Amino acid sequence: MADQLNDFKKEASSYTQKANRRVAEKLKINLQTGTNQEYEVAKKHCILAADELEIKDQTGRIIWSVKAFNFLKKAEIPDSVNPSLWIHGKTDQYAGIFEVVATKIYQVRGFDISNLTLIRSKTGWIVLDVLSNVETANAALEFAEKALNENIRDHIKAIIISHSHADHFGGIRGIIREERVGQLQNGQIPIYAPVGFQIEAVKENVFAGTAMKRRAAFQFGNHQNCGEKGTIDSGLGLAIPSGTVSFIAPTNYITEDQTLVIDGLTIEFQLTPGTEAPAEMNNYFPEYRALWVAENCSGTLHNLYPIRGAKVRDATGWAHYLLETIKRFGKEAEVVFQGHQWPHFKTVEHPNTIHDYLLNNAAVYQYIHDQTLLYANQGDTPKEIARKIHVPDELLNNWYVRPYYGSVEINARAVYNKYLGYYNGNPINLFPLTEVEAAKKFVAYVGSEQLVLEKVKVDLENGNYQWAAFASNQVIFADPQNKAARQLCADALEQLGYQSEPSIWRNAYLQGAKELREQAELKPKSIDYSNDLLKQMTPKMLLQYLGIVIDSSKAAEANFKFGLKVIDKSKEEPATFLIHLYYGTLLITNSETDTLPKYAKLSKEDLFRLLTQQPLRDDLDTNCLVLLQKLQSYIVDLSTFKQFHILEP
């Protein structure tokens, strides 16, 4: 392989083939048929299939395609894919509308990474989660109406958003027009969400949005082609659609566990903060004996830390809430369903299915939590723990907790980080060298770039792909133009991807290989939706984001303050603040502004214009226009950083 230096995709090496065969042998996978128990569960209760589905945007661009994944219908598992991951992708490819509870609850699956769930109420429908894109949500709803021969859109009585991740709220404008949103007693449609939903959505998708979207390209393989040598699955569904993500603020927040009757249907709400999302909740529908677990369970082990970046999740809290779910609803529920993938049903033959499904999920997270801290208290570092921890086969032999999305290794490191931080205790790492500094010194110690690459070739030929990728990447950080280093690193990453059971590992490895080989600017495929979120943020949130995007180096000597009154049409009283730019730091406090000598009275639209670097109106009610303009001049345009480098300086 090392003698074939080029920018083409390679075949699975003999080492990769052996590694994948070992997986098949351990998990008792037939490489000629490629199915498992979950595949059979997922196929049940399909009313109308959609395996040739393609969804286009208004320009005719394909933004979602199930048809593109038809290669997964091939019976024999290819050498270039981990056998377990292949079956998981094959299961996620089963798309259509499915009956969860006869005549009462339906799910449209395979139109997005997430599910559209429709629940019949007394006089209409309640929608649970709304997919990630406007186009996919609209297509899924139209498909459901066709399959059920009903007008659902005009009879929606409420929408429930389970948690603060965009793939569950981003399709809202494909389901409902904003002017229809309001309170049920006023003849409008309420949107229910868990307490903290909007601020957590903003923190993730706006405050850290630019970095997260770039890293998400690696987690989900956004720029790869699907196929035997490309993307197989995202772990939670086939992929992320590339359409329009939208946002409408909820009208009703669930602040405590409670029972509500919405359009004649009783719904029990169970808040589960800090589990899969900082703001999340489960729901139970006692009339239908149906338990919705949001994204606290699905068809895979989940992430305690997603590699796209996010707040580290609470493993023991996650386990606790699932045990509470068992206690409250486990005996009564006859079906458990969620925002991704397929339901699980209690049957006469298998009366403990739901109990075991919830228990096994809880046990895996608790095991990783406890064992990580046991090893940490014995002095093991995060990297050592990641290699040492092994979840018992009795748990991982349940296909729905296999590591397709989350992984035991990264989850263990997440637990360590939550308690002890990223620092491993070694003072050498208190102020570590940057990647470029370390790479140049690494090359200098070996002797030259060429000597490093000669050793890389040997490791590549011997199947030592992790070391080959690491060492060649040092050369790349020392000299990004070294073509041989880029090719060798890409080849090593590719083989690591071919062997990976976690889909996001495969996607990240193959995305890295692609970027090293092509060196091309990768344009984001999805439409930027941050403005939709920005426009519905509170004035305080907008000001917090303003502080994030100020270039402190330009404002390092600035020290000025003024009173700010923001008029929000949706609020009766204006929001008032003291704004103090203090040597590069924007300090914001709630304050009366009338007594301050310098002031600005802005509409929320004016504040949005300031933040997005649009020209300010000349007739603003202010005596400090110069300060506003100066403040605006310090703002960094983060759109120019959407494609920052990751595998090179």
Disulfide bonds with the S-S distance in Angstrom:
none
